Amino acid sequence: MRWTDLQPFGWDERFEAAFDDVAEQGAVPVRAVVQTRLGYFVVTGQGEPQRARLSGPLKRAKGADRPAVGDWMAVVQKPREDRLAVRALVPRRSVFLRKVAGAVTREQVVAANVDYVFLVSGLDHDFSPRRIERYVTLAWDSGAQPVLLLNKVDLCDDPERCVAEASAAAPGVEVHTLSAAKGEGLDVIHGYLGPGVTGAFLG
């Protein structure tokens, strides 16, 4: 495997250095793109996603220590098995967490290593600057860069006022208006994304 094969999925020199610190000899890096009850589907830079499951100490990992979608992991191919074995988790750059209720409240990873978080808020009866403020705080706390998308601009009587209120609730965050239904303003999203960049939508 060439390291450049993984660059379109976000791999770079910093992840490579972090991988070298945690991976055992013979392990290769992969990124989790789907999480199921039985394991993961991961991209290797070589063909279609492959199946993987936790092994070793990671089998007992809980909460935020357990891999999630977006994580980079070190895997090995075990003889006579059709799944890759996940042996180590590469340190994350950003992580979205949520509280899981139970006898003991714990944190669960929703997604990891996201570069941009697109916070979507409708400019209709559901518009709420206070909710935008909460989303922005969540995005900053994750380590990702928030971008505010004000959707349904075609249904708004005073978009300039809404943009001003949203900007006040999200200082330092780029604010864009669009109409997904009419396909207007969607090009702005492509300006943030490209090979190796990971985006997520919240809202």
Secondary structure, 3 states (H helix, E strand, C coil): CCHHHHHHHCCCHHHHHHHHHHCCCCCEEEEEEEECCCCEEEECCCCCCEEEEECHHHHHCCHHHCCCCCCEEEEEECCCCCCEEEEEECCCCCEEEEEECCCCCEEEEEEECCCEEEEEEECCCCCCHHHHHHHHHHHHHHCCEEEEEEECHHHCCCHHHHHHHHHHHCCCCEEEECECCCCECCHHHHCCCCCCCCEEEEC
